């Protein structure tokens, strides 16, 4: 726990990157499961809990390949934005969605998929938006609170003068 006046540091950014990177795989699995549930509701219940946990674990490991660079790029963009007082959760989610779309396009190029399939772009954009919001909660929000407390303190000092 940091003292109330201490500035948030790089630790929050690293934790945000790690959390967003590790959560990408299970988020993609949950989105795929939600899609299956909408298409064929009976199909999803054939899976047992162990299968979901195993798939989530392996998807976390596999998705680290693309999500660590994507989460790092998103962290850099959000850090630069936070320095300019642009630190809203919608901005973080939209930046994450754009980075997710960029990641999908890079994977489509690497794996020689003919064009960028709409479903792939939607999955990666939605996952990127969720990961951007997660990074905001962990790394940007404490810095925003710190910045706003400094503004309030400066206003209070000006009011006393």
Secondary structure by P-SEA (a helix, b strand, c coil): cccccccccaaaaaaaaaaaaaaaaaaaaaaaaaaaaaccccccccccaaaaaaaaaaaaaaacccaaaaaaaaaaaaaaaaaaccccaaaaaaaaaaaaaaaaaaaaaaaccccccaaaaaaaaaaaaaaaaaaaacccaaaaaaaaaaaaaaaaaaaac
